[in-house]
Amino acid sequence: MKNELKRRLKRGDQVYGIWVTIESPMVTELLSTMGFDYFVFDTEHSPLDIFQSQTLMQAMRPMGTTPIIRVWWNDLVAIKRALDVGAYGVVVPWINNKEQAEMAVRACIYAPRGLRGCGPRRAALMDPEYLKTADEEILIIAQIETKEAVNNIEEILSVDGIDVSYIGPSDLSASYGHLGDQSHPEVQKAIDRVFEASKDAGVAAGIHMGSGKTILDRVKRGYNFITVGNDLDFVKQGALQILRQLGRAK
């Protein structure tokens, strides 16, 4: 197993990806030909389960897009199953302190260093070297989405094995008491703190999608792991574009 996305992030490259939430192999197949660096299959907030995520990964064309799964919780079994079906990395939600970050890392690594059960299934079917290389190649992404996480960000990023800090602006704004207002100065201050701490720690800085202007601002700022949209929004925006031309958009 060789995870080129992880290598690029270690070099400080900027990568761009999308969230996959639609239960259609055809959608995933199509989008995998378009040049995105990564897909995150969302099993926390979308209907996708592990079986569906595996099916969607199998539909991907081999054109350089790296498959990642956002697990539904920082749970040993959830992480193990995501990796066993072939994900090259995991987004682990609700990382609030150093202990939770350490738990996520141990769940991704085989014994004796970690706690991942040894049954890689699809991940190792065509890779006889998988067990020898997986520990170093799995991309571990800690989702930062609460006030508690921001207050503990330096300790979280000190955990060996955390590759990316990934800001979830929606939950973060809610945690600060500004639900739906990601632009509030207090929320922006928290986002900036996570970004600066990530750079200081040598950890790739990631953030979830926003408007087109916000995405470009984040690129200019120097974020490394940038989510630019999701499949469902792409369908909606494509339909709205046609309806606007017809004067029918609501």
N, C-alpha and C positions, 0 to 999 in steps of 0.2 A: 504494500500500500504506500503510495506516494501522494501527498496532499499538496499540490502546487499552490493552492489558495493560501495555505498556512505559510508556505515559503514566501509568497509575495507580501503577505502582511508583515512577516518578520523583517523584510527588506524596507518596509515603510511605504509600499505601494498603496494606491487607492483602488478599492474594488467596489463594484456596484451590483446590487442584486434585488430580488423581489421576494415577496411573500406568496406562497402558493396555498390557496384555500379551496379551490374548486375541484370536485371529485371527478375529474375527467382526464384520462391519459392523453387524449388528443390535444387538450389545452397545454399540458406540460410538454408534450412532444414539440408542438409548434413554438412555444416560448423558448425552449432549449436551443433552438436554431438561431436565436436573435442576438446573441452576444453578451448576455448577462454573465457575470462572474460567478454568481451563486443563486441558488433557490433555497428558501427556508420553508419547509413543509410544516404548517402550523397545526399542531395537535392540541394546543391550549385553548384557542378561541375560535377555531373553525370546526366543522364537522369531521375533519380527517381523523382517522385512527391509524394505527401502525400498519395494518394490512393495506389500507388505501395508500399510505405514504410509500410503501414498498412498490406497489403497482405503478404509482406515478413516477418513481425513480426509474423503474424498468422501461418506461416509455421515453425517457430522456435520450436524445441523440448524443453521441460522444463528441461534443463540440466545445468542451472546455468549461461547462457550467458545473459547479461543485454542489452536490446535494447535502443539505443540512436539515435537521429536524429540530423544531422547537418542541421540547417535551412539555407535558402538561404540568409537571411539578418537579422540584429538585428531589427526585425519588430514584433510588438505586435501580429498581426494576424498570421504570420508565426509560431511564437513560440506557440501560443494558439492551432493552428491546430496540430502541432507536438505532443503536450502533450495530446490533446484530443483523438488522435488515439492510445494512449497507450505507448508512449515513456517514459522511466524512467528518461530521462535527455535530455538536448540539448547542442550541441556545437554551440555557437553563434560567427559568424565570425566578423572580423574587429572591435574588441573592442580596441579603441585607447585612451580612457581617462576615468576618473571616472564617468562622466555623462552617457556615453554609457554603462558602466558596471552597473550602477544603473538602467538604462532603461531595460537592459536584465533581471535583477533580478525581477523588478516589473512585467514584462511580464509573469513571471513564478509563481507568487504568487497571490492568490485570495484576493479580497477586504476584509477588509479595508486596509490591508498592501500593497496590490499590485493592478494590473490592469487586471489580467487574467479573461476573461469572464467565467461565470459559465455554462458550457455545456460540461462536460467531455466525453460524448458519450461512445465510446468503453472502455476508461480507467476505467470507473466506472460500467460497465455492470455487472461484477461478484464480485465487491468489494464495499459493502455498506458503508465501512468506508473511501472511497477514499477522499471525500471532507474534512474529518477531519484530514487526514494524509498527503495529497499531498504536502502541502507547505513545510513541513520539509523533505520530502523524495526525491523530484525532485533534480537531480544532474545538477548543472549549471556550464558550462565549457566555460570560456572566451578564445577565440582564439587570440593569440598575434602574429601578423604577419606584423607589420610595425615599422619603426624607431620611429614614434610618440608614439606607444604603449610602446616600450622599455623605452623611456624617461619618460613616465608616469606610469611605472609599479608599483611603490610603492603605488600610489593613487588608481590605479585599484584594487590592491589586498587588499586595506583597506575596500572595499565595502562588507558589510555583506551579505552573500548569495553566493558569488563566491566560488565554491568548488575546481576548477581546473584551473590553467593557462596552456593553451595548445599552444605550440610553433608550428607555421607553417613555417618550414625552407625555403621553396621555395619562398613564398611571402616575407618573411623577407629578404632573400638575394637580391631579386629584389628591395625592398625598400631602401636598403643600396647601390644600384648601382652595385650589383654583381650578376646579373641574371644568374641562373644556377650554381652558385659557392657557395654552402652552406659551404664549408670548408674554405672560405676566413677568415683570422684572424679577420677582423672587424665584420663579421657575427657571428663567434664563440664567440667573446667577448660579443656581444649582447645576444646570447643564454645563456651564463654563467650568465650574469646579471639577466636575468629573472629567471633562476634556483635558484640563491642565494636569490633573493627577495622573491620568493615563499616559500622557506624554512624558511626564517625569519618571514614571515607573517603567517606561519602555514597552507598554502594552498598547495594542492597536485600539484606537478610539472609534466606536461605532455608534450609530444613531438611526432611529426609525424614521420613516418617510414624513415629508411635509409637502408644502406647495412647491412648485417648480423653482420659485425664487429662493425658498428656504434651502432646497437641495443644492442649488448653485452656491449659496452662501456657505454651506457646510463643506462643500468641495474646496472652496477658497480658504476656509479656515484651517483645513488640513485633516479632517476626519478621514479615516482609512476604510472603514467598513460601513457603507452607506446604502440603506434600503431606499429605493426610489419609487416603489409602488407595490401594488398587489394585483393579482389576476382579475379579481372581481371589479376593481376600480377601472382597469383597462377596458373591460367590457362596457361598463357604464359610460366612460368618457367617449369611447368610440361611438356608442349609440347617440349620446347627446350631441356630438359633433354633427352627425347627419341631421338630427332633428332641428338643431339650430339653423342649419342651412335651409331647411324647409319651413322655418318659422313655427315649428311645433313643439319646441322644447318647453317643458314646464318649469 
